[in-house]
Amino acid sequence: MSPLRAQFRISRRGSAAGRGAGGEAIKGAQSNDIVCTLKHFALNDQETCRHVVDARIDEGALRESDLLAFQIAIERGDPGSVMCAYNKVNGEWAGENDFLLNQVLKRDWGYRGWVMSDWGRSTPRPRR
């Protein structure tokens, strides 16, 4: 399993993975001068139509589910970067989602690393 896939799988296993394998794997890799990237932030739970799906979820449920594993892994492992998902979350692309990137990731969690887009997701397009 490649390091990128390991991080992808860790995010799917919930808070136990964030507490254990997620945070510790990040620390271990980064102690060897390897920058870890957590992906796909957030709610990238399918491959089929992942470029067009709009995951609809209220804030409380989001924070208690998919975001919880990311939060714990970030707090414990301090990864160098986070990669955005392709999908929309509550009507806004994950890579342009002010709530996810600015409110949650940067303000609430105090994340200081960089945020990157996934391949091909950074293409500008008109807002609707």
N, CA, C and O atoms as a DFTB+ gen file, in Angstrom:
512 C
 N C O
     1  1       0.843      -1.167       0.000
     2  2       0.000       0.000       0.000
     3  2       0.894       1.238       0.000
     4  3       1.830       1.329       0.795
     5  1       0.612       2.184      -0.882
     6  2       1.415       3.402      -0.950
     7  2       1.083       4.303       0.232
     8  3       0.001       4.180       0.808
     9  1       1.991       5.212       0.611
    10  2       1.705       6.124       1.718
    11  2       0.443       6.950       1.496
    12  3      -0.309       7.190       2.440
    13  1       0.202       7.388       0.261
    14  2      -1.000       8.177       0.009
    15  2      -2.253       7.360       0.242
    16  3      -3.207       7.853       0.843
    17  1      -2.270       6.142      -0.215
    18  2      -3.429       5.282       0.012
    19  2      -3.591       4.954       1.482
    20  3      -4.715       4.824       1.966
    21  1      -2.489       4.818       2.200
    22  2      -2.591       4.541       3.631
    23  2      -3.328       5.680       4.319
    24  3      -4.182       5.438       5.172
    25  1      -3.007       6.919       3.957
    26  2      -3.685       8.055       4.569
    27  2      -5.149       8.099       4.176
    28  3      -6.001       8.425       5.002
    29  1      -5.455       7.773       2.920
    30  2      -6.842       7.747       2.457
    31  2      -7.635       6.747       3.271
    32  3      -8.752       7.040       3.696
    33  1      -7.074       5.575       3.493
    34  2      -7.777       4.532       4.224
    35  2      -7.916       4.887       5.692
    36  3      -8.932       4.562       6.307
    37  1      -6.934       5.536       6.261
    38  2      -7.015       5.929       7.661
    39  2      -8.193       6.857       7.883
    40  3      -8.893       6.726       8.887
    41  1      -8.432       7.786       6.977
    42  2      -9.524       8.736       7.163
    43  2     -10.880       8.067       7.140
    44  3     -11.848       8.630       7.652
    45  1     -10.979       6.899       6.570
    46  2     -12.240       6.190       6.489
    47  2     -12.548       5.360       7.725
    48  3     -13.672       4.878       7.866
    49  1     -11.603       5.180       8.612
    50  2     -11.808       4.274       9.740
    51  2     -12.283       4.972      10.999
    52  3     -12.423       4.324      12.037
    53  1     -12.528       6.237      10.943
    54  2     -13.109       6.932      12.077
    55  2     -12.107       7.376      13.121
    56  3     -10.897       7.375      12.892
    57  1     -12.637       7.756      14.273
    58  2     -11.822       8.395      15.298
    59  2     -10.751       7.487      15.883
    60  3      -9.692       7.975      16.276
    61  1     -10.992       6.181      15.954
    62  2      -9.967       5.281      16.487
    63  2      -8.707       5.340      15.634
    64  3      -7.597       5.316      16.166
    65  1      -8.867       5.417      14.329
    66  2      -7.708       5.509      13.438
    67  2      -7.008       6.844      13.603
    68  3      -5.779       6.910      13.581
    69  1      -7.777       7.900      13.768
    70  2      -7.169       9.208      13.977
    71  2      -6.349       9.239      15.251
    72  3      -5.266       9.823      15.288
    73  1      -6.867       8.608      16.297
    74  2      -6.152       8.573      17.576
    75  2      -4.890       7.729      17.491
    76  3      -3.850       8.094      18.040
    77  1      -4.986       6.610      16.808
    78  2      -3.866       5.675      16.783
    79  2      -3.066       5.765      15.513
    80  3      -2.111       6.536      15.416
    81  1      -3.460       4.972      14.540
    82  2      -2.679       4.822      13.313
    83  2      -2.495       6.133      12.572
    84  3      -1.398       6.411      12.089
    85  1      -3.531       6.944      12.467
    86  2      -3.431       8.186      11.701
    87  2      -2.380       9.121      12.246
    88  3      -1.436       9.475      11.540
    89  1      -2.529       9.525      13.493
    90  2      -1.591      10.460      14.088
    91  2      -0.189       9.902      14.203
    92  3       0.784      10.605      13.929
    93  1      -0.073       8.649      14.604
    94  2       1.246       8.036      14.771
    95  2       1.946       7.805      13.437
    96  3       3.160       7.982      13.335
    97  1       1.192       7.411      12.415
    98  2       1.789       7.212      11.086
    99  2       2.334       8.528      10.541
   100  3       3.413       8.564       9.949
   101  1       1.591       9.595      10.743
   102  2       2.035      10.916      10.290
   103  2       3.317      11.320      11.015
   104  3       4.293      11.722      10.382
   105  1       3.311      11.214      12.330
   106  2       4.506      11.563      13.109
   107  2       5.715      10.752      12.663
   108  3       6.807      11.291      12.483
   109  1       5.507       9.449      12.487
   110  2       6.615       8.581      12.096
   111  2       7.197       8.957      10.746
   112  3       8.415       9.049      10.592
   113  1       6.339       9.171       9.780
   114  2       6.812       9.528       8.435
   115  2       7.505      10.879       8.444
   116  3       8.576      11.040       7.858
   117  1       6.896      11.842       9.104
   118  2       7.460      13.190       9.086
   119  2       8.747      13.287       9.901
   120  3       9.542      14.202       9.686
   121  1       8.963      12.360      10.830
   122  2      10.238      12.343      11.559
   123  2      11.386      11.906      10.648
   124  3      12.556      12.045      11.005
   125  1      11.044      11.380       9.474
   126  2      12.034      10.978       8.468
   127  2      12.039      11.935       7.277
   128  3      12.390      11.541       6.165
   129  1      11.656      13.176       7.504
   130  2      11.651      14.225       6.481
   131  2      10.732      13.909       5.306
   132  3      11.044      14.236       4.161
   133  1       9.611      13.278       5.589
   134  2       8.580      13.004       4.587
   135  2       7.361      13.838       4.953
   136  3       6.885      13.767       6.085
   137  1       6.857      14.616       4.024
   138  2       5.653      15.406       4.281
   139  2       4.437      14.528       4.028
   140  3       4.289      13.948       2.952
   141  1       3.578      14.435       5.018
   142  2       2.348      13.649       4.875
   143  2       1.204      14.541       4.429
   144  3       1.095      15.697       4.837
   145  1       0.356      13.979       3.586
   146  2      -0.836      14.666       3.104
   147  2      -2.059      13.852       3.475
   148  3      -2.196      12.700       3.063
   149  1      -2.948      14.453       4.255
   150  2      -4.224      13.807       4.552
   151  2      -5.168      14.101       3.401
   152  3      -5.262      15.240       2.944
   153  1      -5.856      13.093       2.939
   154  2      -6.801      13.294       1.853
   155  2      -7.984      12.363       2.037
   156  3      -7.853      11.373       2.757
   157  1      -9.019      12.599       1.488
   158  2      -9.571      13.706       0.728
   159  2     -10.525      14.458       1.649
   160  3     -11.508      13.882       2.116
   161  1     -10.263      15.692       1.911
   162  2     -10.981      16.521       2.872
   163  2     -12.124      17.236       2.182
   164  3     -11.848      18.173       1.434
   165  1     -13.309      16.897       2.357
   166  2     -13.947      15.934       3.257
   167  2     -15.133      15.293       2.543
   168  3     -15.602      15.771       1.509
   169  1     -15.592      14.206       3.125
   170  2     -16.765      13.450       2.658
   171  2     -16.601      12.853       1.268
   172  3     -17.566      12.774       0.509
   173  1     -15.413      12.442       0.937
   174  2     -15.157      11.754      -0.330
   175  2     -15.339      10.257      -0.081
   176  3     -14.361       9.519       0.039
   177  1     -16.573       9.823      -0.007
   178  2     -16.872       8.448       0.389
   179  2     -17.222       7.525      -0.762
   180  3     -17.702       6.416      -0.527
   181  1     -17.001       7.937      -1.976
   182  2     -17.304       7.076      -3.118
   183  2     -16.410       7.448      -4.282
   184  3     -15.937       8.579      -4.381
   185  1     -16.185       6.493      -5.156
   186  2     -15.423       6.745      -6.369
   187  2     -16.356       7.086      -7.529
   188  3     -16.042       7.958      -8.340
   189  1     -17.491       6.413      -7.613
   190  2     -18.449       6.657      -8.686
   191  2     -19.021       8.062      -8.544
   192  3     -19.566       8.411      -7.496
   193  1     -18.901       8.852      -9.573
   194  2     -19.451      10.223      -9.618
   195  2     -18.866      11.152      -8.553
   196  3     -19.502      12.141      -8.188
   197  1     -17.681      10.857      -8.056
   198  2     -17.126      11.706      -7.000
   199  2     -16.837      13.122      -7.466
   200  3     -16.665      14.023      -6.644
   201  1     -16.780      13.328      -8.780
   202  2     -16.524      14.668      -9.318
   203  2     -17.784      15.522      -9.371
   204  3     -17.705      16.721      -9.638
   205  1     -18.931      14.929      -9.123
   206  2     -20.182      15.683      -9.227
   207  2     -21.082      15.542      -8.004
   208  3     -22.053      16.288      -7.876
   209  1     -20.788      14.612      -7.107
   210  2     -21.666      14.378      -5.964
   211  2     -21.654      15.583      -5.019
   212  3     -20.638      16.262      -4.868
   213  1     -22.787      15.829      -4.397
   214  2     -22.926      16.885      -3.395
   215  2     -23.342      16.220      -2.086
   216  3     -24.507      15.860      -1.916
   217  1     -22.402      16.056      -1.164
   218  2     -22.685      15.432       0.129
   219  2     -23.412      16.438       1.009
   220  3     -22.875      17.498       1.328
   221  1     -24.629      16.103       1.395
   222  2     -25.450      16.991       2.230
   223  2     -25.490      16.446       3.652
   224  3     -25.905      15.310       3.878
   225  1     -25.053      17.267       4.613
   226  2     -24.988      16.819       6.001
   227  2     -24.999      18.046       6.902
   228  3     -24.421      19.077       6.557
   229  1     -25.659      17.939       8.067
   230  2     -25.660      19.098       8.960
   231  2     -24.324      19.171       9.707
   232  3     -23.590      18.187       9.795
   233  1     -24.031      20.347      10.234
   234  2     -22.721      20.607      10.818
   235  2     -22.386      19.662      11.964
   236  3     -21.263      19.165      12.042
   237  1     -23.333      19.409      12.845
   238  2     -23.068      18.524      13.980
   239  2     -22.705      17.121      13.546
   240  3     -21.735      16.544      14.038
   241  1     -23.476      16.570      12.628
   242  2     -23.198      15.216      12.132
   243  2     -21.863      15.173      11.396
   244  3     -21.125      14.193      11.509
   245  1     -21.550      16.213      10.652
   246  2     -20.278      16.272       9.929
   247  2     -19.099      16.261      10.897
   248  3     -18.127      15.533      10.693
   249  1     -19.190      17.067      11.947
   250  2     -18.100      17.151      12.929
   251  2     -17.940      15.853      13.726
   252  3     -16.840      15.535      14.179
   253  1     -19.025      15.110      13.897
   254  2     -18.976      13.859      14.665
   255  2     -18.626      12.653      13.808
   256  3     -18.414      11.564      14.340
   257  1     -18.561      12.825      12.499
   258  2     -18.293      11.682      11.620
   259  2     -16.981      11.882      10.873
   260  3     -15.909      11.738      11.461
   261  1     -17.048      12.206       9.608
   262  2     -15.862      12.277       8.753
   263  2     -14.819      13.264       9.271
   264  3     -13.625      12.967       9.233
   265  1     -15.238      14.412       9.744
   266  2     -14.271      15.409      10.200
   267  2     -13.530      14.982      11.455
   268  3     -12.399      15.413      11.680
   269  1     -14.145      14.142      12.274
   270  2     -13.515      13.751      13.533
   271  2     -12.189      13.026      13.312
   272  3     -11.211      13.302      14.006
   273  1     -12.149      12.111      12.363
   274  2     -10.892      11.401      12.080
   275  2      -9.818      12.368      11.587
   276  3      -8.655      12.261      11.976
   277  1     -10.210      13.311      10.732
   278  2      -9.252      14.320      10.260
   279  2      -8.756      15.174      11.422
   280  3      -7.557      15.425      11.548
   281  1      -9.674      15.616      12.263
   282  2      -9.303      16.475      13.384
   283  2      -8.291      15.794      14.303
   284  3      -7.276      16.388      14.666
   285  1      -8.568      14.566      14.669
   286  2      -7.671      13.857      15.582
   287  2      -6.317      13.601      14.926
   288  3      -5.278      13.775      15.563
   289  1      -6.320      13.193      13.668
   290  2      -5.056      12.947      12.964
   291  2      -4.239      14.230      12.844
   292  3      -3.015      14.196      12.966
   293  1      -4.899      15.353      12.607
   294  2      -4.201      16.640      12.507
   295  2      -3.650      17.055      13.867
   296  3      -2.502      17.487      13.964
   297  1      -4.460      16.927      14.915
   298  2      -4.004      17.312      16.252
   299  2      -2.844      16.444      16.733
   300  3      -1.915      16.949      17.364
   301  1      -2.889      15.165      16.447
   302  2      -1.859      14.246      16.942
   303  2      -0.645      14.146      16.026
   304  3       0.475      13.949      16.496
   305  1      -0.864      14.281      14.717
   306  2       0.231      14.053      13.778
   307  2       0.806      15.293      13.141
   308  3       1.936      15.266      12.655
   309  1       0.047      16.398      13.130
   310  2       0.485      17.657      12.528
   311  2       1.019      17.465      11.105
   312  3       2.183      17.767      10.839
   313  1       0.174      16.964      10.184
   314  2       0.627      16.725       8.810
   315  2       1.001      18.022       8.100
   316  3       0.483      19.093       8.415
   317  1       1.904      17.902       7.144
   318  2       2.343      19.069       6.391
   319  2       1.289      19.623       5.464
   320  3       1.270      20.822       5.188
   321  1       0.398      18.754       4.973
   322  2      -0.617      19.237       4.035
   323  2      -1.901      18.425       4.128
   324  3      -1.933      17.304       4.636
   325  1      -2.943      19.039       3.618
   326  2      -4.266      18.419       3.509
   327  2      -4.714      18.591       2.068
   328  3      -4.599      19.680       1.505
   329  1      -5.222      17.525       1.468
   330  2      -5.720      17.578       0.094
   331  2      -7.244      17.603       0.106
   332  3      -7.891      16.795       0.774
   333  1      -7.799      18.542      -0.642
   334  2      -9.255      18.664      -0.749
   335  2      -9.842      17.529      -1.578
   336  3      -9.173      16.932      -2.422
   337  1     -11.094      17.257      -1.312
   338  2     -11.831      16.258      -2.085
   339  2     -12.354      16.883      -3.376
   340  3     -12.383      18.105      -3.525
   341  1     -12.764      16.023      -4.302
   342  2     -13.357      16.484      -5.561
   343  2     -14.803      16.938      -5.386
   344  3     -15.258      17.847      -6.080
   345  1     -15.511      16.322      -4.480
   346  2     -16.956      16.507      -4.348
   347  2     -17.340      17.862      -3.757
   348  3     -16.501      18.628      -3.284
   349  1     -18.632      18.119      -3.807
   350  2     -19.206      19.265      -3.109
   351  2     -19.624      18.818      -1.713
   352  3     -19.926      17.646      -1.487
   353  1     -19.638      19.759      -0.790
   354  2     -20.174      19.537       0.545
   355  2     -21.184      20.649       0.794
   356  3     -20.834      21.828       0.847
   357  1     -22.427      20.255       0.944
   358  2     -23.524      21.206       1.159
   359  2     -23.555      22.314       0.105
   360  3     -23.736      23.491       0.416
   361  1     -23.372      21.899      -1.150
   362  2     -23.527      22.817      -2.272
   363  2     -22.289      23.570      -2.703
   364  3     -22.342      24.315      -3.682
   365  1     -21.176      23.406      -2.008
   366  2     -19.950      24.136      -2.338
   367  2     -18.812      23.131      -2.528
   368  3     -18.659      22.208      -1.728
   369  1     -18.016      23.308      -3.581
   370  2     -16.895      22.403      -3.822
   371  2     -16.001      22.337      -2.592
   372  3     -15.721      23.364      -1.974
   373  1     -15.554      21.148      -2.235
   374  2     -14.720      20.973      -1.042
   375  2     -13.473      21.857      -1.092
   376  3     -13.066      22.405      -0.068
   377  1     -12.874      21.999      -2.252
   378  2     -11.670      22.808      -2.395
   379  2     -11.906      24.305      -2.393
   380  3     -10.954      25.085      -2.421
   381  1     -13.164      24.711      -2.361
   382  2     -13.530      26.130      -2.307
   383  2     -14.472      26.395      -1.139
   384  3     -15.081      27.462      -1.056
   385  1     -14.590      25.434      -0.246
   386  2     -15.586      25.484       0.811
   387  2     -15.064      26.289       1.999
   388  3     -14.213      25.820       2.755
   389  1     -15.579      27.490       2.151
   390  2     -15.131      28.393       3.205
   391  2     -15.309      27.776       4.586
   392  3     -14.428      27.897       5.437
   393  1     -16.430      27.123       4.813
   394  2     -16.682      26.510       6.116
   395  2     -15.632      25.445       6.429
   396  3     -15.043      25.459       7.509
   397  1     -15.393      24.524       5.497
   398  2     -14.431      23.449       5.738
   399  2     -13.002      23.968       5.883
   400  3     -12.304      23.620       6.835
   401  1     -12.573      24.793       4.943
   402  2     -11.168      25.191       4.885
   403  2     -10.801      26.295       5.868
   404  3      -9.761      26.226       6.523
   405  1     -11.639      27.297       5.970
   406  2     -11.299      28.429       6.833
   407  2     -11.843      28.293       8.246
   408  3     -11.098      28.443       9.214
   409  1     -13.136      28.010       8.374
   410  2     -13.718      27.914       9.709
   411  2     -13.199      26.691      10.462
   412  3     -12.633      26.818      11.547
   413  1     -13.394      25.516       9.887
   414  2     -13.036      24.282      10.597
   415  2     -11.522      24.066      10.631
   416  3     -10.918      24.048      11.703
   417  1     -10.921      23.905       9.473
   418  2      -9.513      23.516       9.390
   419  2      -8.574      24.563       9.999
   420  3      -7.725      24.230      10.826
   421  1      -8.726      25.806       9.598
   422  2      -7.765      26.830      10.020
   423  2      -8.128      27.503      11.343
   424  3      -7.273      27.632      12.219
   425  1      -9.383      27.936      11.502
   426  2      -9.738      28.648      12.731
   427  2     -10.003      27.691      13.893
   428  3      -9.393      27.820      14.955
   429  1     -10.909      26.735      13.697
   430  2     -11.272      25.850      14.806
   431  2     -10.128      24.929      15.216
   432  3      -9.868      24.750      16.406
   433  1      -9.448      24.347      14.239
   434  2      -8.390      23.382      14.548
   435  2      -7.004      24.009      14.570
   436  3      -6.055      23.354      15.002
   437  1      -6.851      25.235      14.126
   438  2      -5.555      25.905      14.128
   439  2      -4.532      25.297      13.177
   440  3      -3.329      25.371      13.428
   441  1      -5.001      24.697      12.091
   442  2      -4.091      24.040      11.144
   443  2      -3.193      25.071      10.466
   444  3      -3.672      26.088       9.963
   445  1      -1.872      24.797      10.455
   446  2      -0.891      25.734       9.906
   447  2      -0.251      25.254       8.615
   448  3       0.491      26.009       7.986
   449  1      -0.516      24.018       8.202
   450  2       0.081      23.491       6.976
   451  2      -0.589      24.064       5.742
   452  3      -1.405      24.981       5.836
   453  1      -0.242      23.519       4.581
   454  2      -0.857      24.007       3.363
   455  2      -1.980      23.085       2.921
   456  3      -2.037      21.913       3.292
   457  1      -2.871      23.652       2.118
   458  2      -4.003      22.916       1.550
   459  2      -3.774      22.836       0.050
   460  3      -3.484      23.844      -0.594
   461  1      -3.903      21.641      -0.504
   462  2      -3.707      21.463      -1.943
   463  2      -4.953      20.878      -2.575
   464  3      -5.751      20.207      -1.922
   465  1      -5.098      21.148      -3.855
   466  2      -6.197      20.547      -4.606
   467  2      -5.758      19.179      -5.098
   468  3      -4.564      18.893      -5.194
   469  1      -6.727      18.347      -5.404
   470  2      -6.421      17.080      -6.045
   471  2      -6.174      17.364      -7.520
   472  3      -6.475      18.455      -8.005
   473  1      -5.638      16.401      -8.220
   474  2      -5.290      16.567      -9.622
   475  2      -6.499      17.032     -10.429
   476  3      -7.546      16.385     -10.414
   477  1      -6.355      18.145     -11.125
   478  2      -7.409      18.632     -12.007
   479  2      -8.525      19.399     -11.334
   480  3      -9.399      19.925     -12.023
   481  1      -8.531      19.484     -10.019
   482  2      -9.635      20.159      -9.334
   483  2      -9.427      21.666      -9.256
   484  3     -10.368      22.380      -8.910
   485  1      -8.269      22.169      -9.554
   486  2      -8.008      23.598      -9.397
   487  2      -8.408      24.426     -10.612
   488  3      -8.129      25.624     -10.664
   489  1      -9.055      23.804     -11.582
   490  2      -9.468      24.517     -12.783
   491  2     -10.527      25.561     -12.441
   492  3     -11.567      25.216     -11.879
   493  1     -10.286      26.831     -12.768
   494  2     -11.295      27.855     -12.474
   495  2     -12.573      27.612     -13.274
   496  3     -12.527      27.210     -14.436
   497  1     -13.685      27.858     -12.648
   498  2     -14.968      27.753     -13.341
   499  2     -15.898      28.808     -12.757
   500  3     -15.726      29.232     -11.615
   501  1     -16.869      29.223     -13.534
   502  2     -17.764      30.273     -13.047
   503  2     -18.575      29.804     -11.848
   504  3     -18.977      28.643     -11.773
   505  1     -18.809      30.711     -10.919
   506  2     -19.671      30.414      -9.765
   507  2     -21.121      30.536     -10.192
   508  3     -21.468      31.337     -11.060
   509  1     -21.951      29.734      -9.572
   510  2     -23.388      29.790      -9.879
   511  2     -24.136      30.466      -8.781
   512  3     -25.356      30.607      -8.861
